[in-house]
Amino acid sequence: MAPLFTLEELEAAIPIVRRLVPETPAYAWPLLKQRFGVEVVVKHENHTPIGAFKARSSIVFIQKHIDDHGRPAGVVSATRGNHGQSMALAARSLGLPATIVVPEGNAEGKNRAMKAFGAELVVDGRDFDIAKRTAERLAAESGFLMVPSFHKNIAMGVATYALEFFRAHPDLDVVYVPVGMGSGACGLITVRDLLGLKTEIVPVVTESAPAYRLSLETGRIVTTDTANTFADGMACREPVQEALDILKAGAARVATVNDDEIAEAIRILYADTHNLAEGAGAAALAAMSQEASGLKGKKAGVILSGGNLEEAALQTVLAGGTPAV
């Protein structure tokens, strides 16, 4: 299948991303190697201005829209937090009003952060997929630009982290990446292919939000009734066909982790790297730990996609527990 974007397009997106996000570090932590017997390189997307990889995406999507169609009256989107922070930050930098729809019970820290960036927050629906439909309605009513969670230009902005990672570590044998709506994994697969590398890409889902795994297994979109995981960035019930096609063509396999394994991975990252990971941010390491015995002599990468963990959840995790949903 044709690539989602070209290397030339990706290179042209980097200066747009750099308005907001510097290159993030990728460290091979020796304590992780001691623990797992595998060289593990962590791509620290928790080190962006919003504490997550999504900081790269909305600025590219909105700027590309302005270049092609002119300035919108404003922007609107739905989120569980990191995409919304990205959009609020990008909108503020471009002088645009932003409305963000979040589901009921959304992480309060992420809500506060979005409002601090200047966004108007709307709370509606029991989960992300319902909030997304509300955002689409508000966009139609207001004339604001709807910023989706997955789109070529969203994935291209996100993919700048993949280009950084592969250029710094072109010898990675495998990279584990959490899947929410799919932009992070699809960006990795596309850049891997554009650079002609052989690195395996392993998308990671949770047992409680397996829609992408089920869809890949059946070859068609499979939705679920719930997505109840404290890894809110992975709580997807309705996969995107374009993302599914890329994952089907380019992923080595799909790994599935549970919330207990994610909580343990948060503790390991804190102990061995002194970095805080949110649930989705630790899922890649949780999956890598499942497969560590088969990775001897190989070099593994994990995407620490974000560090926006609520204080109460952090206290539970560091006490040895798993946050309730």
Contacts in CASP RR format, 6 or more apart in sequence:
PFRMAT RR
TARGET T0000
AUTHOR 0000-0000-0000
METHOD contacts of the structure
MODEL  1
MAPLFTLEELEAAIPIVRRLVPETPAYAWPLLKQRFGVEVVVKHENHTPI
GAFKARSSIVFIQKHIDDHGRPAGVVSATRGNHGQSMALAARSLGLPATI
VVPEGNAEGKNRAMKAFGAELVVDGRDFDIAKRTAERLAAESGFLMVPSF
HKNIAMGVATYALEFFRAHPDLDVVYVPVGMGSGACGLITVRDLLGLKTE
IVPVVTESAPAYRLSLETGRIVTTDTANTFADGMACREPVQEALDILKAG
AARVATVNDDEIAEAIRILYADTHNLAEGAGAAALAAMSQEASGLKGKKA
GVILSGGNLEEAALQTVLAGGTPAV
1 245 0 8 1.000
1 246 0 8 1.000
1 249 0 8 1.000
3 190 0 8 1.000
3 193 0 8 1.000
3 194 0 8 1.000
4 152 0 8 1.000
4 155 0 8 1.000
4 156 0 8 1.000
4 186 0 8 1.000
4 187 0 8 1.000
4 190 0 8 1.000
4 242 0 8 1.000
4 246 0 8 1.000
5 152 0 8 1.000
5 155 0 8 1.000
5 156 0 8 1.000
5 159 0 8 1.000
5 190 0 8 1.000
6 194 0 8 1.000
7 194 0 8 1.000
7 195 0 8 1.000
9 156 0 8 1.000
10 156 0 8 1.000
10 157 0 8 1.000
10 159 0 8 1.000
10 160 0 8 1.000
10 163 0 8 1.000
10 191 0 8 1.000
10 194 0 8 1.000
13 60 0 8 1.000
13 153 0 8 1.000
13 156 0 8 1.000
13 157 0 8 1.000
13 159 0 8 1.000
13 160 0 8 1.000
14 160 0 8 1.000
14 163 0 8 1.000
16 59 0 8 1.000
16 60 0 8 1.000
16 63 0 8 1.000
16 157 0 8 1.000
17 56 0 8 1.000
17 59 0 8 1.000
17 60 0 8 1.000
17 157 0 8 1.000
17 160 0 8 1.000
19 59 0 8 1.000
19 93 0 8 1.000
20 49 0 8 1.000
20 55 0 8 1.000
20 56 0 8 1.000
20 59 0 8 1.000
20 89 0 8 1.000
20 90 0 8 1.000
20 93 0 8 1.000
21 48 0 8 1.000
21 49 0 8 1.000
21 55 0 8 1.000
21 56 0 8 1.000
21 160 0 8 1.000
23 164 0 8 1.000
24 43 0 8 1.000
24 44 0 8 1.000
24 45 0 8 1.000
24 47 0 8 1.000
24 48 0 8 1.000
24 161 0 8 1.000
24 164 0 8 1.000
25 44 0 8 1.000
25 47 0 8 1.000
26 41 0 8 1.000
26 42 0 8 1.000
26 43 0 8 1.000
26 44 0 8 1.000
26 164 0 8 1.000
26 165 0 8 1.000
26 168 0 8 1.000
26 169 0 8 1.000
27 41 0 8 1.000
27 42 0 8 1.000
27 44 0 8 1.000
27 273 0 8 1.000
28 39 0 8 1.000
28 40 0 8 1.000
28 41 0 8 1.000
28 42 0 8 1.000
29 40 0 8 1.000
29 42 0 8 1.000
29 272 0 8 1.000
29 273 0 8 1.000
31 271 0 8 1.000
31 272 0 8 1.000
31 273 0 8 1.000
32 38 0 8 1.000
32 40 0 8 1.000
32 42 0 8 1.000
32 268 0 8 1.000
32 272 0 8 1.000
32 273 0 8 1.000
33 39 0 8 1.000
33 40 0 8 1.000
35 268 0 8 1.000
35 272 0 8 1.000
36 288 0 8 1.000
36 289 0 8 1.000
36 292 0 8 1.000
36 295 0 8 1.000
37 292 0 8 1.000
37 296 0 8 1.000
38 288 0 8 1.000
38 292 0 8 1.000
38 295 0 8 1.000
38 296 0 8 1.000
38 297 0 8 1.000
38 298 0 8 1.000
38 299 0 8 1.000
38 300 0 8 1.000
39 297 0 8 1.000
39 298 0 8 1.000
39 299 0 8 1.000
39 300 0 8 1.000
40 285 0 8 1.000
40 288 0 8 1.000
40 300 0 8 1.000
40 301 0 8 1.000
40 302 0 8 1.000
41 165 0 8 1.000
41 169 0 8 1.000
41 172 0 8 1.000
41 299 0 8 1.000
41 300 0 8 1.000
41 301 0 8 1.000
41 302 0 8 1.000
42 269 0 8 1.000
42 273 0 8 1.000
42 275 0 8 1.000
42 285 0 8 1.000
42 301 0 8 1.000
42 302 0 8 1.000
42 304 0 8 1.000
43 161 0 8 1.000
43 164 0 8 1.000
43 165 0 8 1.000
43 301 0 8 1.000
43 302 0 8 1.000
43 303 0 8 1.000
43 304 0 8 1.000
44 275 0 8 1.000
44 304 0 8 1.000
45 51 0 8 1.000
45 52 0 8 1.000
45 53 0 8 1.000
45 161 0 8 1.000
45 303 0 8 1.000
45 304 0 8 1.000
45 305 0 8 1.000
45 306 0 8 1.000
46 52 0 8 1.000
46 275 0 8 1.000
46 276 0 8 1.000
46 277 0 8 1.000
46 281 0 8 1.000
46 304 0 8 1.000
46 305 0 8 1.000
46 306 0 8 1.000
46 307 0 8 1.000
48 55 0 8 1.000
48 56 0 8 1.000
49 55 0 8 1.000
49 89 0 8 1.000
50 82 0 8 1.000
50 85 0 8 1.000
50 86 0 8 1.000
50 89 0 8 1.000
50 113 0 8 1.000
50 308 0 8 1.000
51 82 0 8 1.000
51 85 0 8 1.000
51 306 0 8 1.000
51 307 0 8 1.000
51 308 0 8 1.000
52 82 0 8 1.000
52 85 0 8 1.000
52 86 0 8 1.000
52 278 0 8 1.000
52 305 0 8 1.000
52 306 0 8 1.000
52 307 0 8 1.000
52 308 0 8 1.000
53 82 0 8 1.000
53 158 0 8 1.000
53 161 0 8 1.000
53 184 0 8 1.000
53 303 0 8 1.000
53 305 0 8 1.000
53 306 0 8 1.000
54 82 0 8 1.000
54 83 0 8 1.000
54 84 0 8 1.000
54 85 0 8 1.000
54 86 0 8 1.000
54 158 0 8 1.000
54 183 0 8 1.000
55 85 0 8 1.000
55 86 0 8 1.000
55 89 0 8 1.000
56 86 0 8 1.000
56 157 0 8 1.000
56 158 0 8 1.000
56 160 0 8 1.000
56 161 0 8 1.000
57 83 0 8 1.000
57 86 0 8 1.000
57 153 0 8 1.000
57 154 0 8 1.000
57 155 0 8 1.000
57 157 0 8 1.000
57 158 0 8 1.000
57 183 0 8 1.000
58 75 0 8 1.000
58 77 0 8 1.000
58 83 0 8 1.000
58 84 0 8 1.000
58 86 0 8 1.000
58 87 0 8 1.000
58 89 0 8 1.000
58 90 0 8 1.000
58 91 0 8 1.000
58 147 0 8 1.000
58 154 0 8 1.000
59 86 0 8 1.000
59 89 0 8 1.000
59 90 0 8 1.000
59 93 0 8 1.000
59 94 0 8 1.000
59 157 0 8 1.000
60 153 0 8 1.000
60 154 0 8 1.000
60 156 0 8 1.000
60 157 0 8 1.000
61 90 0 8 1.000
61 147 0 8 1.000
61 148 0 8 1.000
61 151 0 8 1.000
61 153 0 8 1.000
61 154 0 8 1.000
61 157 0 8 1.000
62 72 0 8 1.000
62 75 0 8 1.000
62 87 0 8 1.000
62 90 0 8 1.000
62 91 0 8 1.000
62 94 0 8 1.000
62 96 0 8 1.000
62 145 0 8 1.000
62 147 0 8 1.000
63 90 0 8 1.000
63 94 0 8 1.000
64 153 0 8 1.000
65 72 0 8 1.000
65 145 0 8 1.000
65 153 0 8 1.000
66 72 0 8 1.000
66 94 0 8 1.000
71 94 0 8 1.000
71 96 0 8 1.000
72 96 0 8 1.000
72 143 0 8 1.000
72 144 0 8 1.000
72 145 0 8 1.000
73 97 0 8 1.000
73 142 0 8 1.000
73 143 0 8 1.000
73 144 0 8 1.000
73 145 0 8 1.000
74 91 0 8 1.000
74 96 0 8 1.000
74 97 0 8 1.000
74 98 0 8 1.000
74 99 0 8 1.000
74 142 0 8 1.000
74 143 0 8 1.000
74 144 0 8 1.000
74 145 0 8 1.000
75 87 0 8 1.000
75 90 0 8 1.000
75 91 0 8 1.000
75 96 0 8 1.000
75 97 0 8 1.000
75 98 0 8 1.000
75 99 0 8 1.000
75 144 0 8 1.000
75 145 0 8 1.000
75 146 0 8 1.000
75 147 0 8 1.000
76 98 0 8 1.000
76 99 0 8 1.000
76 100 0 8 1.000
76 101 0 8 1.000
76 135 0 8 1.000
76 138 0 8 1.000
76 139 0 8 1.000
76 142 0 8 1.000
76 144 0 8 1.000
76 145 0 8 1.000
76 146 0 8 1.000
76 147 0 8 1.000
77 83 0 8 1.000
77 84 0 8 1.000
77 87 0 8 1.000
77 98 0 8 1.000
77 100 0 8 1.000
77 101 0 8 1.000
77 135 0 8 1.000
77 146 0 8 1.000
77 147 0 8 1.000
77 148 0 8 1.000
77 149 0 8 1.000
78 100 0 8 1.000
78 101 0 8 1.000
78 102 0 8 1.000
78 128 0 8 1.000
78 131 0 8 1.000
78 132 0 8 1.000
78 134 0 8 1.000
78 135 0 8 1.000
78 149 0 8 1.000
79 85 0 8 1.000
79 87 0 8 1.000
79 100 0 8 1.000
79 101 0 8 1.000
79 102 0 8 1.000
79 114 0 8 1.000
79 128 0 8 1.000
79 131 0 8 1.000
79 149 0 8 1.000
80 102 0 8 1.000
80 103 0 8 1.000
80 106 0 8 1.000
80 107 0 8 1.000
80 110 0 8 1.000
80 128 0 8 1.000
80 232 0 8 1.000
80 233 0 8 1.000
80 235 0 8 1.000
81 102 0 8 1.000
81 106 0 8 1.000
81 107 0 8 1.000
81 110 0 8 1.000
81 111 0 8 1.000
81 113 0 8 1.000
81 114 0 8 1.000
81 232 0 8 1.000
81 233 0 8 1.000
81 308 0 8 1.000
82 110 0 8 1.000
82 233 0 8 1.000
82 305 0 8 1.000
82 306 0 8 1.000
82 308 0 8 1.000
83 147 0 8 1.000
83 149 0 8 1.000
84 100 0 8 1.000
84 110 0 8 1.000
84 114 0 8 1.000
84 119 0 8 1.000
85 110 0 8 1.000
85 113 0 8 1.000
85 114 0 8 1.000
85 117 0 8 1.000
85 308 0 8 1.000
87 98 0 8 1.000
87 100 0 8 1.000
87 119 0 8 1.000
87 147 0 8 1.000
88 98 0 8 1.000
88 100 0 8 1.000
88 114 0 8 1.000
88 117 0 8 1.000
88 118 0 8 1.000
88 119 0 8 1.000
89 117 0 8 1.000
91 97 0 8 1.000
91 98 0 8 1.000
91 117 0 8 1.000
91 118 0 8 1.000
91 119 0 8 1.000
92 98 0 8 1.000
92 117 0 8 1.000
92 118 0 8 1.000
97 120 0 8 1.000
97 144 0 8 1.000
98 117 0 8 1.000
98 118 0 8 1.000
98 119 0 8 1.000
98 120 0 8 1.000
99 119 0 8 1.000
99 120 0 8 1.000
99 122 0 8 1.000
99 135 0 8 1.000
99 138 0 8 1.000
99 142 0 8 1.000
99 144 0 8 1.000
100 114 0 8 1.000
100 119 0 8 1.000
100 120 0 8 1.000
100 121 0 8 1.000
100 122 0 8 1.000
100 135 0 8 1.000
101 122 0 8 1.000
101 123 0 8 1.000
101 124 0 8 1.000
101 131 0 8 1.000
101 132 0 8 1.000
101 134 0 8 1.000
101 135 0 8 1.000
101 138 0 8 1.000
102 110 0 8 1.000
102 111 0 8 1.000
102 114 0 8 1.000
102 121 0 8 1.000
102 122 0 8 1.000
102 123 0 8 1.000
102 124 0 8 1.000
102 131 0 8 1.000
103 123 0 8 1.000
103 124 0 8 1.000
103 125 0 8 1.000
103 126 0 8 1.000
103 127 0 8 1.000
103 128 0 8 1.000
103 130 0 8 1.000
103 131 0 8 1.000
104 123 0 8 1.000
104 124 0 8 1.000
104 125 0 8 1.000
104 126 0 8 1.000
105 123 0 8 1.000
106 123 0 8 1.000
106 232 0 8 1.000
107 232 0 8 1.000
107 308 0 8 1.000
107 310 0 8 1.000
108 310 0 8 1.000
109 308 0 8 1.000
109 310 0 8 1.000
110 308 0 8 1.000
111 121 0 8 1.000
113 308 0 8 1.000
114 121 0 8 1.000
115 121 0 8 1.000
122 134 0 8 1.000
122 135 0 8 1.000
122 138 0 8 1.000
124 130 0 8 1.000
124 131 0 8 1.000
124 134 0 8 1.000
125 131 0 8 1.000
125 134 0 8 1.000
127 226 0 8 1.000
127 227 0 8 1.000
127 235 0 8 1.000
127 237 0 8 1.000
128 227 0 8 1.000
128 235 0 8 1.000
128 236 0 8 1.000
128 237 0 8 1.000
129 236 0 8 1.000
129 237 0 8 1.000
129 238 0 8 1.000
132 149 0 8 1.000
135 146 0 8 1.000
136 146 0 8 1.000
138 144 0 8 1.000
139 145 0 8 1.000
139 146 0 8 1.000
147 154 0 8 1.000
148 154 0 8 1.000
149 181 0 8 1.000
149 183 0 8 1.000
149 240 0 8 1.000
150 181 0 8 1.000
150 182 0 8 1.000
150 183 0 8 1.000
150 186 0 8 1.000
150 240 0 8 1.000
150 242 0 8 1.000
150 243 0 8 1.000
154 183 0 8 1.000
155 182 0 8 1.000
155 183 0 8 1.000
155 184 0 8 1.000
155 186 0 8 1.000
155 187 0 8 1.000
155 190 0 8 1.000
155 243 0 8 1.000
156 187 0 8 1.000
158 183 0 8 1.000
158 184 0 8 1.000
158 187 0 8 1.000
159 184 0 8 1.000
159 186 0 8 1.000
159 187 0 8 1.000
159 188 0 8 1.000
159 190 0 8 1.000
159 191 0 8 1.000
161 184 0 8 1.000
161 303 0 8 1.000
162 184 0 8 1.000
162 187 0 8 1.000
162 188 0 8 1.000
162 190 0 8 1.000
162 191 0 8 1.000
162 192 0 8 1.000
163 191 0 8 1.000
165 172 0 8 1.000
165 175 0 8 1.000
165 188 0 8 1.000
165 301 0 8 1.000
166 172 0 8 1.000
166 191 0 8 1.000
166 192 0 8 1.000
166 195 0 8 1.000
166 197 0 8 1.000
166 199 0 8 1.000
169 299 0 8 1.000
169 301 0 8 1.000
170 195 0 8 1.000
170 197 0 8 1.000
171 299 0 8 1.000
172 197 0 8 1.000
172 199 0 8 1.000
172 299 0 8 1.000
172 300 0 8 1.000
172 301 0 8 1.000
173 199 0 8 1.000
173 200 0 8 1.000
173 295 0 8 1.000
173 298 0 8 1.000
173 299 0 8 1.000
173 300 0 8 1.000
174 199 0 8 1.000
174 200 0 8 1.000
174 201 0 8 1.000
174 202 0 8 1.000
174 252 0 8 1.000
174 295 0 8 1.000
174 298 0 8 1.000
174 300 0 8 1.000
174 301 0 8 1.000
175 188 0 8 1.000
175 199 0 8 1.000
175 200 0 8 1.000
175 201 0 8 1.000
175 202 0 8 1.000
175 300 0 8 1.000
175 301 0 8 1.000
175 302 0 8 1.000
175 303 0 8 1.000
176 202 0 8 1.000
176 204 0 8 1.000
176 255 0 8 1.000
176 283 0 8 1.000
176 284 0 8 1.000
176 285 0 8 1.000
176 287 0 8 1.000
176 288 0 8 1.000
176 300 0 8 1.000
176 301 0 8 1.000
176 302 0 8 1.000
176 303 0 8 1.000
177 184 0 8 1.000
177 185 0 8 1.000
177 188 0 8 1.000
177 201 0 8 1.000
177 202 0 8 1.000
177 203 0 8 1.000
177 204 0 8 1.000
177 284 0 8 1.000
177 302 0 8 1.000
177 303 0 8 1.000
177 305 0 8 1.000
178 185 0 8 1.000
178 203 0 8 1.000
178 204 0 8 1.000
178 205 0 8 1.000
178 231 0 8 1.000
178 233 0 8 1.000
178 234 0 8 1.000
178 280 0 8 1.000
178 281 0 8 1.000
178 283 0 8 1.000
178 284 0 8 1.000
178 303 0 8 1.000
178 305 0 8 1.000
179 185 0 8 1.000
179 203 0 8 1.000
179 204 0 8 1.000
179 205 0 8 1.000
179 212 0 8 1.000
179 234 0 8 1.000
179 236 0 8 1.000
179 247 0 8 1.000
180 205 0 8 1.000
180 209 0 8 1.000
180 212 0 8 1.000
180 233 0 8 1.000
180 234 0 8 1.000
180 235 0 8 1.000
180 236 0 8 1.000
180 280 0 8 1.000
181 236 0 8 1.000
181 239 0 8 1.000
181 240 0 8 1.000
181 243 0 8 1.000
182 203 0 8 1.000
182 212 0 8 1.000
182 240 0 8 1.000
182 243 0 8 1.000
182 247 0 8 1.000
183 243 0 8 1.000
184 303 0 8 1.000
184 305 0 8 1.000
185 201 0 8 1.000
185 203 0 8 1.000
185 243 0 8 1.000
185 246 0 8 1.000
185 247 0 8 1.000
185 251 0 8 1.000
186 243 0 8 1.000
186 246 0 8 1.000
186 247 0 8 1.000
188 201 0 8 1.000
188 303 0 8 1.000
189 201 0 8 1.000
189 246 0 8 1.000
189 247 0 8 1.000
189 249 0 8 1.000
189 250 0 8 1.000
189 251 0 8 1.000
190 246 0 8 1.000
192 199 0 8 1.000
192 201 0 8 1.000
193 250 0 8 1.000
200 252 0 8 1.000
201 250 0 8 1.000
201 251 0 8 1.000
201 252 0 8 1.000
202 251 0 8 1.000
202 252 0 8 1.000
202 253 0 8 1.000
202 254 0 8 1.000
202 255 0 8 1.000
202 287 0 8 1.000
202 291 0 8 1.000
203 212 0 8 1.000
203 247 0 8 1.000
203 251 0 8 1.000
203 254 0 8 1.000
203 255 0 8 1.000
204 234 0 8 1.000
204 254 0 8 1.000
204 255 0 8 1.000
204 256 0 8 1.000
204 257 0 8 1.000
204 283 0 8 1.000
204 284 0 8 1.000
204 286 0 8 1.000
204 287 0 8 1.000
205 211 0 8 1.000
205 212 0 8 1.000
205 213 0 8 1.000
205 234 0 8 1.000
205 254 0 8 1.000
205 255 0 8 1.000
205 256 0 8 1.000
205 257 0 8 1.000
206 229 0 8 1.000
206 231 0 8 1.000
206 234 0 8 1.000
206 256 0 8 1.000
206 257 0 8 1.000
206 258 0 8 1.000
206 259 0 8 1.000
206 262 0 8 1.000
206 283 0 8 1.000
207 229 0 8 1.000
207 256 0 8 1.000
207 257 0 8 1.000
207 258 0 8 1.000
207 259 0 8 1.000
208 226 0 8 1.000
208 227 0 8 1.000
208 228 0 8 1.000
208 229 0 8 1.000
208 235 0 8 1.000
208 258 0 8 1.000
208 259 0 8 1.000
208 325 0 8 1.000
209 224 0 8 1.000
209 227 0 8 1.000
209 228 0 8 1.000
209 229 0 8 1.000
209 231 0 8 1.000
209 234 0 8 1.000
209 235 0 8 1.000
209 236 0 8 1.000
209 237 0 8 1.000
210 224 0 8 1.000
210 256 0 8 1.000
211 222 0 8 1.000
211 223 0 8 1.000
211 224 0 8 1.000
211 227 0 8 1.000
211 236 0 8 1.000
211 237 0 8 1.000
211 238 0 8 1.000
211 239 0 8 1.000
212 236 0 8 1.000
212 239 0 8 1.000
212 243 0 8 1.000
212 244 0 8 1.000
212 247 0 8 1.000
212 254 0 8 1.000
213 254 0 8 1.000
213 256 0 8 1.000
214 222 0 8 1.000
214 224 0 8 1.000
215 221 0 8 1.000
215 222 0 8 1.000
215 239 0 8 1.000
215 244 0 8 1.000
216 244 0 8 1.000
216 247 0 8 1.000
216 248 0 8 1.000
216 251 0 8 1.000
216 254 0 8 1.000
219 244 0 8 1.000
219 248 0 8 1.000
221 238 0 8 1.000
221 239 0 8 1.000
221 241 0 8 1.000
221 244 0 8 1.000
222 239 0 8 1.000
223 237 0 8 1.000
223 238 0 8 1.000
223 239 0 8 1.000
224 237 0 8 1.000
225 237 0 8 1.000
226 237 0 8 1.000
227 234 0 8 1.000
227 235 0 8 1.000
227 236 0 8 1.000
227 237 0 8 1.000
228 235 0 8 1.000
228 325 0 8 1.000
229 235 0 8 1.000
229 259 0 8 1.000
229 262 0 8 1.000
229 325 0 8 1.000
230 259 0 8 1.000
230 262 0 8 1.000
230 263 0 8 1.000
230 279 0 8 1.000
230 313 0 8 1.000
230 322 0 8 1.000
230 323 0 8 1.000
230 324 0 8 1.000
230 325 0 8 1.000
231 259 0 8 1.000
231 262 0 8 1.000
231 278 0 8 1.000
231 279 0 8 1.000
231 280 0 8 1.000
231 281 0 8 1.000
231 282 0 8 1.000
231 283 0 8 1.000
232 278 0 8 1.000
232 279 0 8 1.000
232 280 0 8 1.000
233 278 0 8 1.000
233 279 0 8 1.000
233 280 0 8 1.000
234 279 0 8 1.000
234 280 0 8 1.000
234 283 0 8 1.000
247 254 0 8 1.000
255 287 0 8 1.000
255 290 0 8 1.000
255 291 0 8 1.000
256 287 0 8 1.000
257 265 0 8 1.000
257 283 0 8 1.000
257 286 0 8 1.000
257 287 0 8 1.000
257 290 0 8 1.000
259 322 0 8 1.000
259 323 0 8 1.000
259 325 0 8 1.000
260 322 0 8 1.000
261 286 0 8 1.000
261 289 0 8 1.000
261 290 0 8 1.000
262 279 0 8 1.000
262 282 0 8 1.000
262 283 0 8 1.000
262 286 0 8 1.000
262 322 0 8 1.000
263 282 0 8 1.000
263 316 0 8 1.000
263 317 0 8 1.000
263 320 0 8 1.000
263 321 0 8 1.000
263 322 0 8 1.000
263 323 0 8 1.000
264 286 0 8 1.000
264 289 0 8 1.000
265 277 0 8 1.000
265 282 0 8 1.000
265 283 0 8 1.000
265 285 0 8 1.000
265 286 0 8 1.000
265 289 0 8 1.000
266 276 0 8 1.000
266 277 0 8 1.000
266 278 0 8 1.000
266 279 0 8 1.000
266 282 0 8 1.000
266 309 0 8 1.000
266 314 0 8 1.000
266 317 0 8 1.000
267 317 0 8 1.000
267 318 0 8 1.000
267 320 0 8 1.000
268 282 0 8 1.000
268 285 0 8 1.000
268 289 0 8 1.000
269 275 0 8 1.000
269 276 0 8 1.000
269 277 0 8 1.000
269 282 0 8 1.000
269 285 0 8 1.000
269 304 0 8 1.000
270 276 0 8 1.000
270 277 0 8 1.000
270 318 0 8 1.000
275 304 0 8 1.000
275 307 0 8 1.000
276 307 0 8 1.000
276 309 0 8 1.000
276 314 0 8 1.000
277 285 0 8 1.000
277 304 0 8 1.000
277 306 0 8 1.000
277 307 0 8 1.000
277 309 0 8 1.000
278 306 0 8 1.000
278 307 0 8 1.000
278 308 0 8 1.000
278 309 0 8 1.000
279 309 0 8 1.000
280 305 0 8 1.000
280 306 0 8 1.000
281 303 0 8 1.000
281 304 0 8 1.000
281 305 0 8 1.000
281 306 0 8 1.000
281 307 0 8 1.000
282 304 0 8 1.000
284 301 0 8 1.000
284 302 0 8 1.000
284 303 0 8 1.000
284 304 0 8 1.000
284 305 0 8 1.000
285 302 0 8 1.000
285 304 0 8 1.000
288 295 0 8 1.000
288 300 0 8 1.000
288 301 0 8 1.000
288 302 0 8 1.000
309 317 0 8 1.000
310 323 0 8 1.000
312 323 0 8 1.000
313 323 0 8 1.000
316 322 0 8 1.000
316 323 0 8 1.000
317 323 0 8 1.000
END
